Amino acid sequence: EAFREPEQIIAGVFASSSVGFAIIDQNLRYLAVNYALAEMNGIPPREHLGKTLHQGLGDAASAVQPAFERVLSTGEAVLNHELEVTLPTRTDPGHWIGHYFPIKDSAGQVTQVGAVIVELSQQKQLKAALLTLNDSLQREMDRLEVLLGVNASLVSNYDVRSLFPVIADFVRKVVDHEFSSITLFDEG
């Protein structure tokens, strides 16, 4: 009973979702765009209508156009299409997952393509920041381990002549670790 009015359900989802939705015709022109996709693209929804993918996405359209053309020619959905492109309205590359599906007329011919787009740019940025933070924490833990080793050596051994090689070995470990990820000379 809840699905008796599918148009209302679709309109509600289309209007209120944080997921981008679009409908593209056979000429790769926008027929409909929801606010979420318009915001992702940086263009108001009404300004999409009637424009081609290339007019809306600029050079980034070349990354998505083959998926739309495939759906139009085969009638089969293209799912989990990953995109990393820089849109004309942005300075940095964005990351998206797109799902493209055929919309058929009463004769069973594909006349339009529906698109569901999820932006992953913030998640990718957070993942990169976490990886960088993890590397920094690992370096600090390595340094702390060396300091603890030096401290233990100092506490347990007051003979400077035998202590110096032990401390030098700890310092060498830190220096070797610090410079192992740095390229000093261009190998090309």
C-alpha positions, 0 to 999 in steps of 0.5 A, spaced: 500 500 500 505 504 501 508 504 494 501 505 490 503 512 488 510 511 485 511 518 482 510 521 489 515 517 492 520 518 486 519 525 487 520 526 494 526 522 494 529 526 488 528 532 491 530 531 498 536 526 497 543 528 499 545 523 493 545 526 486 540 524 481 539 526 473 535 523 467 539 524 461 536 523 454 539 520 448 542 526 445 546 526 452 542 532 455 539 533 462 532 532 462 532 533 470 537 534 476 536 534 483 538 539 488 544 535 490 547 533 484 546 541 482 550 542 488 555 537 486 556 540 479 556 547 482 550 549 477 543 551 479 538 545 477 534 549 472 541 551 468 542 544 467 536 543 463 537 542 456 544 542 456 549 537 454 553 533 459 559 537 456 556 543 457 555 542 464 561 538 466 566 541 461 572 536 460 570 532 465 564 529 461 569 525 457 570 521 464 562 519 464 560 520 457 562 513 455 558 510 461 551 513 458 553 511 451 554 504 454 547 504 457 543 507 451 546 502 446 546 496 450 540 497 455 544 495 461 546 498 467 553 501 469 554 500 476 559 503 481 563 507 476 568 511 479 570 518 477 576 522 479 575 529 475 576 536 476 569 540 474 569 547 471 566 550 478 572 547 482 579 547 483 581 540 486 579 534 483 573 530 486 571 523 487 564 520 485 561 513 484 556 513 479 550 508 477 547 509 470 541 505 468 536 505 462 529 508 462 525 505 457 519 507 453 513 502 452 516 499 447 522 497 451 527 502 447 532 505 451 530 513 451 533 516 457 539 514 462 538 515 469 544 517 474 545 516 481 551 519 483 554 519 490 560 524 492 566 521 496 570 527 496 570 528 503 571 521 505 577 521 500 580 527 503 579 524 510 582 518 509 588 521 506 589 525 512 588 519 516 594 516 513 598 522 513 597 522 521 598 515 522 605 516 518 606 522 523 604 518 529 608 512 527 615 516 526 613 519 533 613 512 536 619 510 533 623 516 536 619 515 543 622 508 542 629 510 541 629 515 547 626 510 551 632 505 549 637 511 550 634 513 557 634 505 559 641 505 557 643 511 561 640 509 567 643 502 567 650 504 564 654 509 567 661 507 563 661 513 558 666 508 553 661 503 553 655 507 553 657 511 547 656 506 541 649 504 544 646 511 544 650 512 537 646 505 535 639 508 537 641 515 533 643 511 527 636 508 527 632 514 528 636 517 522 636 511 518 628 511 518 628 519 517 632 519 511 629 512 508 623 515 505 627 521 502 630 521 496 636 525 496 638 525 488 634 524 482 635 517 480 632 519 473 
